[in-house]
Structures are given as C-alpha cells and as structure tokens.
Amino acid sequence: MAERFRPASRTEADGIGEVLRAIVGPEHVRMATDADAVAGVIPLVVVEPGDERQIASVLRCANQAGLAVIPCGSGTKLDCGNPPAKADVILTTRRLNRVIEHAWADLTVTVEAGCTIAELQRTLAQHGQRLAVDPLWPERATIGGILSTNDSGALRLAFGALRDLIIGVTLALADGTIASSGGRVVKNVAGYDLPKLATGSLGTLGVITRAVFRLHPLPRNTRTLTIAVKDGSEMQRVVLAILGAPLAPVAVQVRNENVDILLEGTLDGIAAQEAAIKAFGVVREGSPEVWKAREELFGNGLVVKFTTLPARLSAAAAAFSHFVIQGTGIGYAQIPLVHEGEIEGLRAKLERDGGSLMILGISKLDAWGSPGDALPLMRAVKEQFDPKGTLNPGRFVGGI
C-alpha cells in the first residue's frame, strides 16, 4: 500500500487557504486531514466553490502559483488511478448540486456536476424519465464523478455508455477559462466534441461543472431473471445465446455461478422474452438487488476493473474467485491483498486477449496497464488543456 505523506508544511497551507478564502468565503475552506487522502497522498487544503466562476478563479490562482488541484465530488471514486505526483488542493463540487433545467418534452436535462445520481433520478422520475445509467453507489456518486471515471453500469448494454448519453458539457480549465461544448439538442453534433473527450479523463483536462444528457422514459415494468450455471463453459454458452437471440434485455451480468437478465417493457413483452430465455437454462425470478452485486466486492482487498471480449468471458472468469461481469464485457473482481502480486500476470493475459485491467484502490502497482499506441496523442491533448500539469498530475494513464 502506498505510504501516506504530506507534500508541504502547515505554513504553506495557511498561505494557500488565505487566498482561497478570499475567493469562496472562509466557511468553505478548511485544512486537509488524513481522511482527505487521495490514493495515500494528503493534500494541504480542501475548498468548496459555490459556482463555476469560483471554480475557475480557484483554478486560475492554483495554476499561477504552481499548485496541484485534485477535483472531487463526494469522493466515491477518489482512489481511482495512480497516487498523484503532487496534491495541494482538493476542489470539491458538492455545492454545485442543482438540476438546472429538465426539458422533459425534449428528453434532456442540464445538471451541475455535484448533483448525486439518486437526486437527479428522483427529479427526472417526476416526469416519468431517467438517465439510463446505474453507476456504483448512486446515493453518493455525483455527475462529475461518474463522467470523470466513465462509470455507467450494466444498463450500458441497451442504452450505451456515458459518451452516448452526454450531449453537452461545461469545463473549468486549469488557466481559469470556462469552456462549453454541445448543447440541449439531442442531434447537436457541430463543433469540437468536448463532452466525449472529458468523459473518462479522470479530471485531468478540466473540472466538469455541468453536463447535458439525453434521457429515456422510465420502464412500465421490469423483471430480473437468473439462470444458475455450473461452470464457465455453460456461463459462456448462456450469455452468448442471450446476446445473440432476437431479444431485448436491457442488462446482462454474470455473478460467479449465476447469469442475471434484466427485462423492461409491457407485461406481455416481458413474458414473451422470458419464455424464449427458458430455452437457455433453468430460469428463476431474481431480486433487483443483484444489480448492486459489484458494490459488494469493495471493502476486502483490492478491486480490479477489467474488460474482455464477450467470446472470452469464461476465460476471464476463470482467473477470479469473486467477480461480476457485465454483458458488454466489463467486469469487476476482488483480489485479496495476499494475492496482489498476481495482478500483473492477470493483466498481461487479459491484454493478450484484447482486454485490459485497471486497479481500483491504493496499490504499489500501476493502476492502468498498457496504454497501447494512444499515449502520445493523450499527452498532446493534456498539453493543450493543462500545460502546467495542474489537474490530477500523475494520476492518469502513462503518468499524465
């Protein structure tokens, strides 16, 4: 486990805090504590701006002073990525928590980055709509957090990834510039695709302040079905049969010896699909709670997020004892700390098969694995957006 350390003195922290208090008010700046550690690194101060202009001012001052800034929402994803090369200021967006505009007739919503997923869904549900994502810990996870880490969940099978749902974004850049791209029209495709670029960038290009999403109607009815499988070969057969059949499951996942299928729609439509699925195995009614199974992996040892081709699901599953693999080929597995040394071997095997492995948590190992031939381009983009390396330095792929 990475050793925790403080990068600067209390005197320096007091000096930074004085500048930040002038921007956001004294009640919204505090000295950092051990509880604020970012992948083992303890910053100097925590600042909570109240709007995107205050965020821009904080970033401008930090950038000019050569301070490193760690963007943060509620902290559910704060240990993703490598330990920061430097950490001076945690900038939290939790005060930016408004649903700015729900254009229900257009099936779009504009929401601030600090709004939690659960609060957004409750607001959208008043008009029978939803953001079709099911990320980890929705009661605490924020819009900015799930966008920065590209955490969309098992619903990705039917509705696509966050990059398919986001249609506009506003970023505060390291130099204090506020940049927006996209808009509130679903078919808006003109201009530089900043929304997709920011999604999954771990806050290294800018601090997300607000986003615009396309929405979907809430389903009339839902049903979760589960098929027990005896081994990896049967699991592979069942999953590929479901994905290849003329069905419309909105989510499919594998939990060790179980395959879960989520159906939505009319009662007749669901019944017809269930009848077809019975040809693939013994079907039983499943609990909606099974879709939270990946959350149960956290808390004991390291958790890794991996990708694999759907045709290689059984091979990937054989490498782990406790896992959840979604029908899109994105999986999560628990690795006991005593087996941490096996991770690089698992990563190499997955990469040879066209997959990847990322460590979610504090480790001495590189969190990301091989970036392939994309690293030069990624570094060039980082240089354009954040030439001084102010935002999340060293945390992303290749030490970006």
C-alpha positions in Angstrom: 0.0 0.0 0.0 1.3 3.5 -0.9 2.7 5.4 2.0 0.8 8.5 3.1 2.6 11.7 3.1 2.1 15.5 3.2 3.7 17.4 0.3 4.1 20.7 2.1 4.0 22.4 5.5 1.2 23.9 7.6 2.6 27.4 6.9 2.2 26.8 3.2 -1.3 25.5 3.8 -2.2 28.7 5.7 -1.0 30.8 2.8 -2.9 28.8 0.3 -6.0 28.9 2.5 -5.9 32.7 2.8 -6.0 33.1 -1.0 -8.8 30.6 -1.4 -10.9 32.1 1.4 -10.9 35.4 -0.4 -12.5 33.6 -3.4 -15.1 31.3 -1.9 -15.5 32.6 1.7 -13.8 31.5 4.9 -16.5 28.9 5.7 -15.8 27.0 2.5 -12.1 26.4 3.0 -10.5 24.1 5.6 -7.2 22.4 6.2 -7.0 18.8 4.9 -6.9 15.8 7.3 -5.9 12.2 6.9 -9.5 11.5 5.9 -8.9 13.6 2.7 -6.0 11.5 1.5 -6.1 10.9 -2.3 -4.7 7.4 -3.0 -2.5 7.8 0.1 -1.4 11.4 -0.6 -2.7 14.0 1.9 -3.2 17.5 0.4 -3.0 20.8 2.1 -6.5 22.3 1.9 -10.0 21.5 0.8 -12.0 24.2 -1.0 -15.7 24.1 -1.8 -16.6 26.7 -4.5 -20.2 27.7 -4.9 -20.4 28.1 -8.7 -18.4 27.6 -11.8 -16.9 31.1 -11.8 -15.5 30.4 -8.3 -14.1 27.1 -9.6 -12.4 29.0 -12.4 -10.9 31.5 -10.0 -9.6 28.8 -7.8 -8.0 27.0 -10.7 -6.5 30.2 -12.1 -4.8 31.0 -8.8 -3.6 27.5 -8.3 -2.3 27.3 -11.9 -0.4 30.6 -11.5 1.1 29.5 -8.1 2.2 26.1 -9.4 -0.2 24.2 -7.1 -1.7 20.8 -7.9 -5.5 20.5 -7.8 -7.5 17.3 -7.2 -11.1 17.6 -8.4 -13.6 15.7 -6.2 -17.3 15.2 -5.9 -18.4 13.1 -3.0 -15.2 11.0 -3.0 -16.6 7.7 -4.1 -14.0 7.5 -7.0 -11.2 9.4 -5.3 -8.9 6.3 -5.1 -9.2 5.6 -8.9 -6.0 6.0 -10.7 -2.4 6.3 -9.5 -1.4 8.3 -6.5 -1.0 12.0 -7.5 2.6 13.1 -8.2 1.6 16.2 -6.2 -1.5 17.2 -4.3 -2.0 20.7 -2.8 -5.7 21.5 -3.1 -8.8 19.3 -3.2 -11.5 21.1 -5.1 -14.9 19.7 -4.4 -18.0 20.3 -6.5 -20.5 19.2 -3.8 -22.1 22.7 -3.6 -22.8 22.7 -7.3 -25.7 20.3 -6.9 -28.6 21.7 -8.8 -30.7 20.3 -11.6 -30.6 23.4 -13.8 -33.2 22.5 -16.4 -35.2 19.4 -17.1 -36.5 19.9 -20.6 -38.9 16.9 -20.3 -40.6 17.5 -23.7 -37.1 17.3 -25.4 -35.9 14.4 -23.2 -32.9 16.3 -22.0 -31.6 17.6 -18.7 -28.9 20.1 -17.7 -27.4 19.3 -14.3 -24.5 20.6 -12.2 -21.5 18.3 -11.5 -22.0 17.9 -7.8 -25.6 16.6 -8.0 -25.9 13.0 -6.9 -27.2 10.4 -9.3 -30.0 9.4 -7.0 -31.2 13.0 -6.6 -31.1 13.5 -10.3 -33.1 10.4 -10.9 -35.7 11.4 -8.3 -36.2 14.7 -10.1 -36.5 13.1 -13.5 -38.9 10.5 -12.3 -41.5 13.2 -11.6 -41.9 13.3 -15.4 -41.5 9.6 -15.9 -38.0 9.9 -17.2 -34.5 8.7 -16.2 -30.8 9.0 -17.0 -30.2 5.4 -18.2 -27.1 4.7 -16.1 -26.6 2.5 -13.0 -23.3 3.5 -11.5 -21.7 2.5 -8.2 -23.2 4.0 -5.1 -25.8 6.2 -6.7 -26.9 7.8 -3.5 -23.4 9.3 -3.1 -21.9 9.3 -6.6 -22.0 12.6 -8.4 -22.5 13.5 -12.1 -18.9 14.8 -12.3 -17.5 11.7 -10.6 -19.2 9.2 -12.9 -18.3 11.2 -16.0 -14.7 11.5 -15.0 -14.4 7.7 -14.4 -16.9 6.7 -17.1 -18.9 4.6 -14.8 -22.2 3.7 -16.4 -23.1 0.2 -15.2 -24.9 -2.8 -16.7 -27.6 -0.7 -18.5 -24.8 0.2 -21.0 -25.8 -3.0 -22.9 -29.1 -1.4 -24.0 -28.5 2.4 -23.7 -24.9 2.8 -24.5 -22.0 4.3 -22.4 -22.0 7.8 -20.9 -20.3 9.1 -24.1 -23.5 8.1 -25.9 -25.8 9.9 -23.4 -23.9 13.1 -22.8 -24.6 15.9 -25.3 -23.1 18.9 -23.7 -20.6 19.8 -21.0 -19.0 22.8 -19.3 -15.5 22.6 -18.1 -13.4 25.0 -16.0 -9.9 24.7 -17.4 -6.6 24.9 -15.4 -6.0 28.5 -16.5 -9.4 29.6 -15.4 -11.1 29.5 -18.8 -14.7 28.3 -18.8 -15.3 26.2 -21.9 -18.6 24.7 -23.1 -19.4 22.4 -26.0 -22.6 20.7 -27.2 -26.0 21.8 -26.2 -29.5 20.9 -25.2 -30.5 19.5 -28.6 -30.0 15.7 -28.9 -28.9 16.0 -32.6 -26.3 18.7 -31.9 -23.1 17.4 -33.5 -21.3 20.6 -34.5 -18.0 21.7 -33.1 -15.3 20.0 -31.0 -16.6 17.0 -29.1 -15.6 18.2 -25.7 -18.3 16.1 -23.9 -16.8 12.8 -25.1 -13.3 14.0 -24.5 -13.9 14.9 -20.9 -15.7 11.6 -20.2 -13.3 9.1 -18.7 -10.4 11.6 -18.5 -10.2 11.4 -14.6 -10.4 15.2 -14.3 -7.0 15.7 -15.9 -8.3 18.1 -18.7 -10.6 20.3 -16.7 -13.1 20.3 -13.9 -16.6 19.4 -15.1 -19.1 22.0 -13.7 -22.3 21.0 -15.6 -23.4 18.5 -18.2 -26.4 18.0 -20.5 -27.8 14.5 -21.1 -30.3 12.8 -23.3 -32.9 10.9 -21.3 -35.1 7.8 -21.6 -38.6 7.0 -20.3 -38.9 5.1 -17.1 -40.0 1.5 -17.9 -43.6 0.4 -17.4 -42.5 -2.9 -15.8 -39.2 -4.6 -15.0 -38.3 -8.2 -14.2 -35.0 -9.7 -13.2 -34.3 -13.3 -14.2 -31.5 -15.5 -13.0 -30.1 -18.7 -14.6 -27.7 -20.8 -12.5 -24.7 -22.2 -14.4 -22.4 -25.0 -13.3 -19.2 -23.8 -14.9 -17.5 -21.3 -17.2 -18.4 -23.2 -20.3 -22.1 -23.1 -19.5 -21.9 -19.5 -18.5 -20.3 -18.6 -21.9 -22.9 -20.6 -23.7 -25.9 -19.0 -21.9 -24.5 -15.4 -22.2 -23.8 -15.7 -25.9 -27.1 -17.3 -26.6 -29.0 -14.4 -24.9 -26.9 -11.8 -26.6 -27.4 -13.5 -30.0 -31.1 -14.2 -29.7 -33.8 -11.8 -31.0 -34.4 -10.5 -27.5 -34.1 -7.0 -26.0 -32.6 -7.4 -22.5 -31.5 -4.1 -21.0 -28.8 -5.6 -18.9 -27.0 -9.0 -18.6 -24.4 -9.8 -16.0 -22.6 -12.9 -14.6 -22.0 -13.3 -10.9 -19.9 -16.3 -10.3 -22.3 -19.2 -11.0 -25.3 -17.0 -12.0 -26.4 -15.2 -15.1 -28.8 -12.3 -14.5 -31.0 -10.8 -17.1 -33.0 -7.5 -16.8 -36.1 -7.1 -18.9 -38.2 -4.0 -19.3 -41.4 -3.1 -21.1 -45.0 -4.3 -21.2 -46.1 -7.4 -19.2 -46.8 -9.3 -22.4 -43.5 -8.3 -23.9 -41.6 -9.4 -20.8 -43.5 -12.7 -20.7 -42.6 -13.4 -24.3 -39.0 -12.8 -23.7 -39.0 -14.9 -20.5 -40.5 -17.8 -22.4 -37.7 -17.5 -25.0 -35.0 -17.3 -22.3 -36.2 -20.5 -20.7 -34.7 -22.4 -23.7 -31.2 -21.4 -22.4 -31.5 -22.9 -18.9 -33.5 -23.2 -15.7 -34.9 -19.7 -15.1 -35.9 -18.3 -11.7 -37.2 -14.9 -10.6 -34.2 -12.8 -9.5 -34.0 -9.9 -7.0 -33.4 -6.4 -8.2 -30.7 -6.3 -5.6 -28.5 -8.5 -7.8 -27.7 -5.4 -9.9 -25.8 -4.0 -6.9 -23.5 -7.1 -6.8 -20.4 -5.2 -7.9 -20.7 -2.9 -4.9 -20.3 -5.9 -2.6 -16.9 -6.6 -4.0 -15.4 -3.5 -2.4 -14.1 -3.5 1.2 -12.0 -6.6 1.3 -8.7 -6.3 -0.6 -8.3 -4.7 -4.0 -10.9 -4.5 -6.7 -9.9 -4.5 -10.3 -12.0 -3.4 -13.3 -11.3 -5.3 -16.4 -12.5 -5.7 -20.0 -12.7 -8.7 -22.1 -14.3 -9.8 -25.4 -17.8 -11.4 -24.9 -16.4 -14.5 -26.5 -13.7 -14.7 -23.8 -15.9 -14.3 -20.8 -15.3 -17.8 -19.5 -11.5 -17.4 -19.7 -11.7 -14.1 -17.8 -14.0 -15.5 -15.2 -11.6 -18.5 -14.6 -9.0 -16.0 -13.4 -11.0 -14.7 -10.5 -12.8 -16.1 -7.4 -15.3 -13.3 -6.8 -16.4 -11.3 -9.9 -19.2 -9.6 -11.7 -19.0 -9.4 -15.5 -21.5 -7.3 -17.5 -22.8 -8.4 -20.9 -20.7 -5.7 -22.5 -17.5 -7.4 -21.4 -16.8 -5.0 -18.5 -16.0 -6.8 -15.3 -15.1 -6.2 -11.6 -13.3 -8.7 -9.4 -12.0 -8.8 -5.9 -8.3 -9.6 -5.4 -7.2 -10.4 -1.8 -4.2 -8.4 -0.7 -2.2 -11.6 -0.3 -2.6 -12.2 -4.0 -1.8 -8.7 -5.2 1.4 -10.0 -6.8 -0.8 -12.0 -9.3 -2.3 -8.8 -10.8 0.4 -8.2 -13.4 0.1 -11.7 -14.7 -3.7 -11.4 -14.9 -3.3 -8.1 -16.7 -0.8 -9.5 -19.2 -3.2 -12.4 -20.0 -6.2 -10.1 -20.5 -4.2 -7.7 -22.7 -3.0 -10.6 -24.9 -6.7 -11.5 -25.4 -7.6 -7.9 -26.4 -8.8 -6.8 -22.9 -7.5 -4.6 -20.1 -7.2 -4.4 -16.3 -7.3 -1.4 -14.1 -6.8 -1.3 -10.3 -9.5 0.5 -8.3 -7.7 1.4 -5.0 -4.4 2.1 -3.4 -1.6 -0.2 -4.7 2.1 -0.1 -5.4 1.3 -1.3 -8.9 0.4 0.9 -11.9 -3.3 1.3 -11.9 -3.8 1.4 -15.7 -1.6 -1.1 -17.6 -0.5 -0.7 -21.2 -1.9 2.4 -23.0 -1.0 1.0 -26.3 -0.2 3.4 -29.1 -2.6 6.1 -27.8 -0.3 7.6 -25.2 1.4 10.2 -27.5 -1.9 11.6 -28.6 -3.2 11.6 -25.0 -0.2 13.5 -23.8 -0.6 16.0 -26.6 -4.2 16.6 -25.6 -3.2 17.1 -21.9 -0.5 19.6 -23.0 -3.2 21.6 -24.9 -5.6 21.7 -21.9 -3.3 21.7 -18.9 0.3 22.5 -19.9 1.5 23.0 -16.3 0.0 19.7 -15.1 -2.2 21.4 -12.5 -5.0 18.9 -12.6 -4.6 15.5 -11.1 -0.9 15.2 -12.0 0.4 11.7 -12.5 -2.9 10.0 -11.9 -3.9 9.0 -15.4 -2.6 6.6 -18.0 1.1 6.8 -18.6 1.6 9.2 -15.7 -0.4 12.0 -17.3 
